Amino acid sequence: MEIAVVGSEEFVLGFRLAGLKRVFVADENNYQSVIVTAMSDANIGILAVDAVDLNYLPQNVRTKILDSIQPVVVPVGGDESDLREKVKRAIGVDLYKTEDE
């Protein structure tokens, strides 16, 4: 299984520098078709996407992509509350919860 990334030229640049070879450049106009193409590749196990770019997708498509098991879609970026939800969803425990909550 491979790791791939979908996003703008600026977003994918760091992943390219880190050695990722499966890079899909997309913008607002072609984002949905590019991400569907990447998700249909059976060799991709993890797909990193810019969390902001997910706003280019209709809500039903976004939900389907984020609930995908093969490949696992990992949104990168966003605020701290978004990170809290990602961790909670991934491991099933709210690590940020305090005794006061």
N, C-alpha and C positions, 0 to 999 in steps of 0.2 A: 504494500500500500504506500502511496505517495502523499505528500503534503502539497497542496496547491493554494494559490491566492488569487482573488478576484478584486479588482479595484482600479482606481485612477492610476495614471502613470506615476504620480508622486507617491501614492500609497504603496504600490508594488516595488518601488525602487529599493527600499530597505530589505525586502525579502529577496530580491535578486542579489543584492550585495552579500546577503547571508548564505547564498548558494542555492536557493530554491530555483528549480528549473521549470516547474509547472506554474506559469504565470499567465493570467488572463487579464488583459487591460480592457477596461470598460468605462463608459461614461453614462450620463443620464439617458441618452438616446438608445443605447444598445445593452444596458445593464441586464435586463431580464433575459434576453436571448443568450448572453454570454454566461450568466450564472446557470441557466438551464443546461447549456452545453457542458459546462464544467461538472455539474452534478450528475450528468448521465455517463460520465467516464468511470468505468468500473475500477480503474486503477487508483483513483483518488479516494483516500480514506479520511483525510481531514482537509477541509476547505476553509481558509481564513478569508474573511471579508471585512471591509470597513463598515462599522456599525452605522455610520451616517448614510452610506450608500444604500442600505436596506430600505430607506425611505423612497427610493425610486420604484419600489415594487408595490403592487396592490396588496392590501392587507392579507387576503387569502393566500397569495403566493408566498408572502413573507412568513406567514405562520407555517406553511408546509415546509419551507426551506429550513426554518429554525427547529422544527420538530424532526428533521431528517436524521436517520440513524446511519445511513450509508450514502454519501459521506457525512461525517459529523461536521456541521457548519459552526465555526467559531467566529462570532462578531468581535472585532478588535476596536477598541476605543469606546467612547461614551463616558458617562459620569460614574461616580462611585456607587450610586444606588443601582445602576445597571450591572456593575461588577458584582454587587451583593446578590442580585437575582441570578446571575450566571453561576456563581458558586453554589448557591442554594439549589438550583436546578440540577447541577452536575453531580453533587454529592448527597443531596437530600437533607442537608443540615444547614441552618442559618448560622454561620460562624461569627457573624457580626452581632448577634443577639446578646444583649446584656441582661443582667438579673432584673433591671428595672422594667424591661419590656415584657 
